Amino acid sequence: MIRLEFKPRDLWIGVYWSRSWSGLFRQRFINVWICLLPTLPIHIRHAKRLSEDESKAALAKCSAPPPTPAGKPREEDEDG
């Protein structure tokens, strides 16, 4: 999807991009803004549907280990 946006707070010239993903919809997004004139960026958004394996791998990278009760060390912290 390509669209022209009006953003009065964006007084810059250049290119900016961001990557994100949605676990709910199993999609990866790449957003690119190209600003040739201040306040008028061209926004390009690309969405790629992830396979189930890619989705699980992305979720595993973002997931933190579950919390442990106070005072109890995690298994990897114990000497053994």
MARSEFI-280109 format. One line per 10 residues: their letters; for each residue x, y, z of N, C-alpha, C, O, CB. Coordinates in pm, whole numbers, plus 50000, padded with zeros to 5 digits. Glycine has a CB too. Layout:
N
A> X,Y,Z,X,Y,Z,X,Y,Z,X,Y,Z,X,Y,Z ~ ... $
//
This chain:
80
MIRLEFKPRD> 50084,49884,50000,50000,50000,50000,50091,50124,50000,50186,50133,50077,49903,49999,50122 ~ 50059,50217,49916,50133,50344,49907,50032,50457,49924,49926,50458,49862,50211,50356,49771 ~ 50069,50553,50010,49979,50668,50027,50060,50792,50065,50168,50782,50123,49871,50639,50136 ~ 50007,50905,50031,50066,51033,50068,50001,51079,50197,49879,51078,50210,50049,51139,49954 ~ 50084,51120,50293,50032,51163,50423,50069,51308,50448,50166,51359,50393,50087,51073,50537 ~ 49990,51374,50530,50023,51509,50575,50050,51502,50725,49960,51470,50803,49907,51611,50542 ~ 50173,51531,50764,50213,51525,50905,50285,51655,50940,50405,51666,50918,50304,51400,50933 ~ 50214,51752,50995,50275,51883,51023,50391,51875,51123,50475,51965,51125,50171,51977,51076 ~ 50397,51772,51206,50506,51762,51304,50634,51707,51242,50740,51714,51304,50463,51674,51420 ~ 50627,51652,51120,50743,51592,51055,50810,51692,50961,50779,51698,50842,50703,51466,50977 $
LWIGVYWSRS> 50901,51769,51016,50973,51868,50936,51111,51814,50898,51213,51868,50941,50986,52002,51013 ~ 51114,51709,50820,51239,51647,50783,51236,51608,50636,51129,51602,50575,51268,51525,50871 ~ 51353,51583,50581,51368,51534,50444,51455,51409,50452,51562,51412,50513,51430,51644,50347 ~ 51412,51301,50390,51490,51179,50393,51402,51056,50393,51286,51060,50351,51579,51178,50514 ~ 51459,50944,50441,51390,50815,50444,51396,50760,50585,51500,50767,50651,51452,50715,50342 ~ 51284,50705,50632,51276,50641,50763,51201,50510,50744,51106,50504,50666,51204,50734,50869 ~ 51241,50405,50816,51170,50278,50807,51159,50213,50943,51236,50241,51035,51241,50185,50708 ~ 51062,50126,50954,51045,50047,51076,50992,49910,51037,50924,49894,50936,50949,50118,51178 ~ 51026,49812,51121,50976,49676,51101,50899,49634,51224,50939,49666,51336,51092,49576,51072 ~ 50792,49563,51205,50713,49512,51317,50642,49386,51270,50644,49350,51152,50610,49620,51368 $
WSGLFRQRFI> 50580,49319,51366,50503,49200,51330,50383,49188,51421,50381,49240,51532,50590,49074,51337 ~ 50285,49117,51371,50162,49093,51445,50149,48943,51466,50130,48868,51371,50037,49151,51371 ~ 50159,48900,51591,50143,48759,51621,50000,48712,51601,49976,48596,51566,50186,48731,51762 ~ 49907,48802,51623,49766,48767,51609,49731,48731,51465,49662,48633,51440,49678,48882,51656 ~ 49780,48811,51371,49749,48789,51230,49862,48718,51156,49852,48692,51036,49719,48922,51163 ~ 49972,48685,51229,50088,48618,51171,50137,48691,51046,50152,48633,50939,50054,48473,51135 ~ 50162,48822,51064,50213,48902,50954,50333,48983,50998,50342,49024,51114,50104,48995,50900 ~ 50425,49006,50907,50540,49094,50930,50517,49219,50845,50479,49210,50728,50677,49023,50893 ~ 50540,49334,50905,50518,49461,50836,50649,49537,50820,50733,49539,50911,50415,49547,50913 ~ 50666,49598,50705,50776,49691,50682,50712,49822,50638,50640,49826,50539,50880,49637,50575 $
NVWICLLPTL> 50739,49928,50714,50689,50062,50683,50806,50148,50640,50909,50152,50708,50615,50125,50804 ~ 50791,50217,50527,50893,50308,50477,50825,50442,50451,50722,50450,50385,50963,50252,50347 ~ 50886,50548,50504,50839,50684,50478,50948,50756,50400,51063,50761,50443,50804,50761,50610 ~ 50912,50810,50285,51004,50888,50202,50953,51031,50201,50842,51058,50156,51016,50830,50056 ~ 51035,51121,50251,50990,51259,50264,51080,51349,50176,51192,51381,50214,50994,51306,50412 ~ 51027,51387,50058,51099,51477,49969,51067,51623,49999,51148,51712,49974,51066,51444,49824 ~ 50947,51645,50052,50905,51779,50096,50866,51769,50243,50791,51678,50280,50786,51834,50009 ~ 50914,51860,50327,50877,51854,50470,50725,51850,50488,50652,51918,50416,50936,51976,50545 ~ 50680,51772,50582,50540,51750,50621,50459,51666,50522,50341,51642,50547,50472,51882,50639 ~ 50518,51620,50410,50443,51540,50313,50515,51407,50283,50566,51389,50173,50423,51619,50184 $
PIHIRHAKRL> 50520,51316,50379,50588,51188,50352,50502,51095,50267,50379,51094,50275,50624,51119,50484 ~ 50570,51017,50185,50506,50908,50111,50525,50784,50198,50638,50748,50231,50568,50889,49964 ~ 50416,50719,50234,50420,50603,50323,50397,50476,50241,50294,50461,50176,50313,50614,50437 ~ 50495,50387,50246,50485,50258,50178,50481,50151,50287,50569,50145,50373,50605,50234,50077 ~ 50380,50066,50282,50365,49960,50382,50355,49826,50310,50272,49806,50221,50240,49984,50472 ~ 50440,49734,50352,50440,49600,50295,50412,49499,50407,50475,49504,50512,50577,49568,50224 ~ 50318,49411,50383,50285,49307,50480,50314,49171,50419,50276,49144,50305,50137,49317,50526 ~ 50381,49086,50496,50410,48951,50451,50350,48853,50550,50373,48863,50671,50564,48927,50437 ~ 50273,48760,50501,50213,48658,50587,50320,48557,50624,50391,48507,50537,50092,48588,50516 ~ 50331,48528,50753,50431,48434,50803,50376,48293,50806,50257,48272,50831,50479,48475,50942 $
SEDESKAALA> 50463,48197,50779,50422,48058,50797,50412,48030,50947,50455,48112,51028,50524,47959,50727 ~ 50357,47918,50983,50342,47887,51125,50478,47875,51194,50494,47918,51308,50262,47758,51143 ~ 50576,47816,51124,50711,47802,51181,50778,47939,51200,50840,47964,51304,50798,47713,51091 ~ 50765,48027,51100,50822,48162,51112,50756,48239,51225,50823,48312,51298,50806,48239,50980 ~ 50625,48222,51240,50552,48290,51346,50598,48243,51484,50617,48324,51575,50402,48269,51330 ~ 50617,48112,51501,50663,48059,51629,50804,48106,51660,50835,48137,51775,50658,47906,51628 ~ 50891,48112,51559,51029,48158,51578,51030,48305,51619,51105,48344,51709,51112,48138,51450 ~ 50948,48388,51556,50942,48530,51590,50889,48548,51732,50938,48634,51806,50854,48606,51490 ~ 50790,48470,51770,50734,48479,51904,50836,48434,52008,50845,48494,52116,50606,48393,51915 ~ 50914,48331,51977,51015,48283,52072,51124,48388,52094,51175,48400,52205,51078,48152,52020 $
KCSAPPPTPA> 51159,48464,51990,51260,48569,52004,51212,48681,52096,51291,48741,52169,51297,48626,51867 ~ 51083,48709,52092,51029,48821,52167,50983,48784,52308,50964,48871,52392,50913,48881,52092 ~ 50965,48657,52334,50911,48614,52463,51017,48617,52572,51130,48574,52551,50852,48473,52452 ~ 50979,48667,52686,51066,48667,52804,51037,48541,52884,50928,48486,52874,51045,48795,52891 ~ 51133,48493,52963,51105,48376,53046,50998,48409,53149,50985,48524,53190,51234,48327,53116 ~ 50921,48310,53192,50815,48337,53289,50873,48384,53422,50983,48342,53459,50729,48212,53310 ~ 50802,48468,53494,50852,48517,53622,50858,48403,53724,50783,48306,53716,50763,48632,53675 ~ 50949,48417,53820,50960,48318,53928,50918,48384,54058,50925,48506,54070,51106,48260,53938 ~ 50874,48305,54156,50838,48364,54285,50959,48432,54348,51073,48392,54325,50781,48256,54380 ~ 50934,48534,54427,51042,48610,54491,51126,48519,54578,51073,48438,54655,50984,48726,54575 $
GKPREEDEDG> 51257,48532,54567,51349,48455,54651,51386,48320,54593,51479,48256,54642,51290,48437,54785 ~ 51315,48275,54492,51346,48144,54434,51429,48165,54306,51383,48234,54214,51214,48063,54403 ~ 51550,48107,54298,51631,48126,54178,51575,48049,54060,51509,47947,54076,51775,48083,54205 ~ 51603,48100,53940,51565,48028,53820,51653,47905,53808,51760,47899,53868,51576,48117,53694 ~ 51608,47806,53731,51683,47681,53717,51823,47705,53660,51918,47639,53703,51607,47584,53628 ~ 51837,47798,53564,51969,47821,53505,52061,47895,53601,52182,47896,53580,51956,47900,53376 ~ 52006,47958,53708,52088,48028,53806,52144,47933,53912,52240,47967,53981,52006,48137,53873 ~ 52085,47815,53926,52130,47723,54030,52258,47652,53986,52276,47622,53868,52019,47619,54062 ~ 52345,47627,54081,52465,47549,54053,52428,47401,54060,52353,47359,54148,52580,47583,54154 ~ 52479,47324,53968,52438,47188,53981,52501,47097,53891,52473,46978,53894,52301,47177,53965 $
//
